[in-house]
Amino acid sequence: MPGAVGYNILWGVRDEKLYQTYQVFADQRPALELRALTLTKSYSFAIEAFNESGVSKPGPVLRIP
């Protein structure tokens, strides 16, 4: 997103339960190693952008089996 200072990666075990957040700043490398996941579980993710004006609405939820 143009003008974004960073992004919040929302994640959880269900589409409607994205209770965990990882924050990444736009000037960091475009990769994230999230070590809090279990290989045998499925997770849902969404991303929202933020800057000095506030936080965007989350994008579509993606489910990773």
Phi and psi in radians as a Rosetta constraint file:
Dihedral C 1 N 2 CA 2 C 2 CIRCULARHARMONIC -1.084 0.35
Dihedral N 2 CA 2 C 2 N 3 CIRCULARHARMONIC 2.345 0.35
Dihedral C 2 N 3 CA 3 C 3 CIRCULARHARMONIC 1.496 0.35
Dihedral N 3 CA 3 C 3 N 4 CIRCULARHARMONIC 0.029 0.35
Dihedral C 3 N 4 CA 4 C 4 CIRCULARHARMONIC -1.327 0.35
Dihedral N 4 CA 4 C 4 N 5 CIRCULARHARMONIC 2.388 0.35
Dihedral C 4 N 5 CA 5 C 5 CIRCULARHARMONIC -1.464 0.35
Dihedral N 5 CA 5 C 5 N 6 CIRCULARHARMONIC -0.540 0.35
Dihedral C 5 N 6 CA 6 C 6 CIRCULARHARMONIC -3.014 0.35
Dihedral N 6 CA 6 C 6 N 7 CIRCULARHARMONIC -3.025 0.35
Dihedral C 6 N 7 CA 7 C 7 CIRCULARHARMONIC -2.397 0.35
Dihedral N 7 CA 7 C 7 N 8 CIRCULARHARMONIC 2.513 0.35
Dihedral C 7 N 8 CA 8 C 8 CIRCULARHARMONIC -1.796 0.35
Dihedral N 8 CA 8 C 8 N 9 CIRCULARHARMONIC 2.141 0.35
Dihedral C 8 N 9 CA 9 C 9 CIRCULARHARMONIC -1.662 0.35
Dihedral N 9 CA 9 C 9 N 10 CIRCULARHARMONIC 1.953 0.35
Dihedral C 9 N 10 CA 10 C 10 CIRCULARHARMONIC -1.649 0.35
Dihedral N 10 CA 10 C 10 N 11 CIRCULARHARMONIC 2.358 0.35
Dihedral C 10 N 11 CA 11 C 11 CIRCULARHARMONIC -2.602 0.35
Dihedral N 11 CA 11 C 11 N 12 CIRCULARHARMONIC 2.745 0.35
Dihedral C 11 N 12 CA 12 C 12 CIRCULARHARMONIC -3.039 0.35
Dihedral N 12 CA 12 C 12 N 13 CIRCULARHARMONIC -3.077 0.35
Dihedral C 12 N 13 CA 13 C 13 CIRCULARHARMONIC -1.506 0.35
Dihedral N 13 CA 13 C 13 N 14 CIRCULARHARMONIC -0.204 0.35
Dihedral C 13 N 14 CA 14 C 14 CIRCULARHARMONIC -2.453 0.35
Dihedral N 14 CA 14 C 14 N 15 CIRCULARHARMONIC 2.724 0.35
Dihedral C 14 N 15 CA 15 C 15 CIRCULARHARMONIC -0.979 0.35
Dihedral N 15 CA 15 C 15 N 16 CIRCULARHARMONIC -0.669 0.35
Dihedral C 15 N 16 CA 16 C 16 CIRCULARHARMONIC -1.615 0.35
Dihedral N 16 CA 16 C 16 N 17 CIRCULARHARMONIC 0.086 0.35
Dihedral C 16 N 17 CA 17 C 17 CIRCULARHARMONIC -2.223 0.35
Dihedral N 17 CA 17 C 17 N 18 CIRCULARHARMONIC 1.045 0.35
Dihedral C 17 N 18 CA 18 C 18 CIRCULARHARMONIC -1.548 0.35
Dihedral N 18 CA 18 C 18 N 19 CIRCULARHARMONIC 1.252 0.35
Dihedral C 18 N 19 CA 19 C 19 CIRCULARHARMONIC -1.541 0.35
Dihedral N 19 CA 19 C 19 N 20 CIRCULARHARMONIC -0.269 0.35
Dihedral C 19 N 20 CA 20 C 20 CIRCULARHARMONIC -1.737 0.35
Dihedral N 20 CA 20 C 20 N 21 CIRCULARHARMONIC 2.577 0.35
Dihedral C 20 N 21 CA 21 C 21 CIRCULARHARMONIC -2.410 0.35
Dihedral N 21 CA 21 C 21 N 22 CIRCULARHARMONIC 2.429 0.35
Dihedral C 21 N 22 CA 22 C 22 CIRCULARHARMONIC -2.182 0.35
Dihedral N 22 CA 22 C 22 N 23 CIRCULARHARMONIC 2.266 0.35
Dihedral C 22 N 23 CA 23 C 23 CIRCULARHARMONIC -1.800 0.35
Dihedral N 23 CA 23 C 23 N 24 CIRCULARHARMONIC 2.306 0.35
Dihedral C 23 N 24 CA 24 C 24 CIRCULARHARMONIC -2.210 0.35
Dihedral N 24 CA 24 C 24 N 25 CIRCULARHARMONIC 2.293 0.35
Dihedral C 24 N 25 CA 25 C 25 CIRCULARHARMONIC -1.539 0.35
Dihedral N 25 CA 25 C 25 N 26 CIRCULARHARMONIC 2.580 0.35
Dihedral C 25 N 26 CA 26 C 26 CIRCULARHARMONIC -1.090 0.35
Dihedral N 26 CA 26 C 26 N 27 CIRCULARHARMONIC -0.456 0.35
Dihedral C 26 N 27 CA 27 C 27 CIRCULARHARMONIC -1.523 0.35
Dihedral N 27 CA 27 C 27 N 28 CIRCULARHARMONIC 0.058 0.35
Dihedral C 27 N 28 CA 28 C 28 CIRCULARHARMONIC -1.522 0.35
Dihedral N 28 CA 28 C 28 N 29 CIRCULARHARMONIC 2.900 0.35
Dihedral C 28 N 29 CA 29 C 29 CIRCULARHARMONIC -1.057 0.35
Dihedral N 29 CA 29 C 29 N 30 CIRCULARHARMONIC 2.563 0.35
Dihedral C 29 N 30 CA 30 C 30 CIRCULARHARMONIC -1.429 0.35
Dihedral N 30 CA 30 C 30 N 31 CIRCULARHARMONIC 0.852 0.35
Dihedral C 30 N 31 CA 31 C 31 CIRCULARHARMONIC -2.496 0.35
Dihedral N 31 CA 31 C 31 N 32 CIRCULARHARMONIC 2.655 0.35
Dihedral C 31 N 32 CA 32 C 32 CIRCULARHARMONIC -2.434 0.35
Dihedral N 32 CA 32 C 32 N 33 CIRCULARHARMONIC 2.203 0.35
Dihedral C 32 N 33 CA 33 C 33 CIRCULARHARMONIC -1.866 0.35
Dihedral N 33 CA 33 C 33 N 34 CIRCULARHARMONIC 1.857 0.35
Dihedral C 33 N 34 CA 34 C 34 CIRCULARHARMONIC -1.779 0.35
Dihedral N 34 CA 34 C 34 N 35 CIRCULARHARMONIC 1.854 0.35
Dihedral C 34 N 35 CA 35 C 35 CIRCULARHARMONIC -1.622 0.35
Dihedral N 35 CA 35 C 35 N 36 CIRCULARHARMONIC 0.198 0.35
Dihedral C 35 N 36 CA 36 C 36 CIRCULARHARMONIC -1.694 0.35
Dihedral N 36 CA 36 C 36 N 37 CIRCULARHARMONIC 0.188 0.35
Dihedral C 36 N 37 CA 37 C 37 CIRCULARHARMONIC -1.769 0.35
Dihedral N 37 CA 37 C 37 N 38 CIRCULARHARMONIC 2.712 0.35
Dihedral C 37 N 38 CA 38 C 38 CIRCULARHARMONIC -1.887 0.35
Dihedral N 38 CA 38 C 38 N 39 CIRCULARHARMONIC 2.324 0.35
Dihedral C 38 N 39 CA 39 C 39 CIRCULARHARMONIC -1.047 0.35
Dihedral N 39 CA 39 C 39 N 40 CIRCULARHARMONIC -0.548 0.35
Dihedral C 39 N 40 CA 40 C 40 CIRCULARHARMONIC -1.546 0.35
Dihedral N 40 CA 40 C 40 N 41 CIRCULARHARMONIC 0.013 0.35
Dihedral C 40 N 41 CA 41 C 41 CIRCULARHARMONIC -1.888 0.35
Dihedral N 41 CA 41 C 41 N 42 CIRCULARHARMONIC 2.759 0.35
Dihedral C 41 N 42 CA 42 C 42 CIRCULARHARMONIC -1.732 0.35
Dihedral N 42 CA 42 C 42 N 43 CIRCULARHARMONIC 2.607 0.35
Dihedral C 42 N 43 CA 43 C 43 CIRCULARHARMONIC -2.355 0.35
Dihedral N 43 CA 43 C 43 N 44 CIRCULARHARMONIC 2.700 0.35
Dihedral C 43 N 44 CA 44 C 44 CIRCULARHARMONIC -1.991 0.35
Dihedral N 44 CA 44 C 44 N 45 CIRCULARHARMONIC 2.515 0.35
Dihedral C 44 N 45 CA 45 C 45 CIRCULARHARMONIC -2.363 0.35
Dihedral N 45 CA 45 C 45 N 46 CIRCULARHARMONIC 2.615 0.35
Dihedral C 45 N 46 CA 46 C 46 CIRCULARHARMONIC -2.580 0.35
Dihedral N 46 CA 46 C 46 N 47 CIRCULARHARMONIC 2.746 0.35
Dihedral C 46 N 47 CA 47 C 47 CIRCULARHARMONIC -2.219 0.35
Dihedral N 47 CA 47 C 47 N 48 CIRCULARHARMONIC 2.406 0.35
Dihedral C 47 N 48 CA 48 C 48 CIRCULARHARMONIC -2.243 0.35
Dihedral N 48 CA 48 C 48 N 49 CIRCULARHARMONIC 2.526 0.35
Dihedral C 48 N 49 CA 49 C 49 CIRCULARHARMONIC -1.688 0.35
Dihedral N 49 CA 49 C 49 N 50 CIRCULARHARMONIC 2.687 0.35
Dihedral C 49 N 50 CA 50 C 50 CIRCULARHARMONIC -2.473 0.35
Dihedral N 50 CA 50 C 50 N 51 CIRCULARHARMONIC 2.701 0.35
Dihedral C 50 N 51 CA 51 C 51 CIRCULARHARMONIC -2.647 0.35
Dihedral N 51 CA 51 C 51 N 52 CIRCULARHARMONIC -2.894 0.35
Dihedral C 51 N 52 CA 52 C 52 CIRCULARHARMONIC -1.109 0.35
Dihedral N 52 CA 52 C 52 N 53 CIRCULARHARMONIC -0.360 0.35
Dihedral C 52 N 53 CA 53 C 53 CIRCULARHARMONIC -1.520 0.35
Dihedral N 53 CA 53 C 53 N 54 CIRCULARHARMONIC -0.242 0.35
Dihedral C 53 N 54 CA 54 C 54 CIRCULARHARMONIC 2.434 0.35
Dihedral N 54 CA 54 C 54 N 55 CIRCULARHARMONIC -2.782 0.35
Dihedral C 54 N 55 CA 55 C 55 CIRCULARHARMONIC -2.084 0.35
Dihedral N 55 CA 55 C 55 N 56 CIRCULARHARMONIC 2.400 0.35
Dihedral C 55 N 56 CA 56 C 56 CIRCULARHARMONIC -1.320 0.35
Dihedral N 56 CA 56 C 56 N 57 CIRCULARHARMONIC 2.955 0.35
Dihedral C 56 N 57 CA 57 C 57 CIRCULARHARMONIC -1.245 0.35
Dihedral N 57 CA 57 C 57 N 58 CIRCULARHARMONIC 2.582 0.35
Dihedral C 57 N 58 CA 58 C 58 CIRCULARHARMONIC -1.098 0.35
Dihedral N 58 CA 58 C 58 N 59 CIRCULARHARMONIC 2.575 0.35
Dihedral C 58 N 59 CA 59 C 59 CIRCULARHARMONIC -1.291 0.35
Dihedral N 59 CA 59 C 59 N 60 CIRCULARHARMONIC -3.039 0.35
Dihedral C 59 N 60 CA 60 C 60 CIRCULARHARMONIC -1.072 0.35
Dihedral N 60 CA 60 C 60 N 61 CIRCULARHARMONIC 2.560 0.35
Dihedral C 60 N 61 CA 61 C 61 CIRCULARHARMONIC -1.395 0.35
Dihedral N 61 CA 61 C 61 N 62 CIRCULARHARMONIC 2.292 0.35
Dihedral C 61 N 62 CA 62 C 62 CIRCULARHARMONIC -1.936 0.35
Dihedral N 62 CA 62 C 62 N 63 CIRCULARHARMONIC 2.348 0.35
Dihedral C 62 N 63 CA 63 C 63 CIRCULARHARMONIC -1.838 0.35
Dihedral N 63 CA 63 C 63 N 64 CIRCULARHARMONIC 2.207 0.35
Dihedral C 63 N 64 CA 64 C 64 CIRCULARHARMONIC -1.903 0.35
Dihedral N 64 CA 64 C 64 N 65 CIRCULARHARMONIC 2.067 0.35
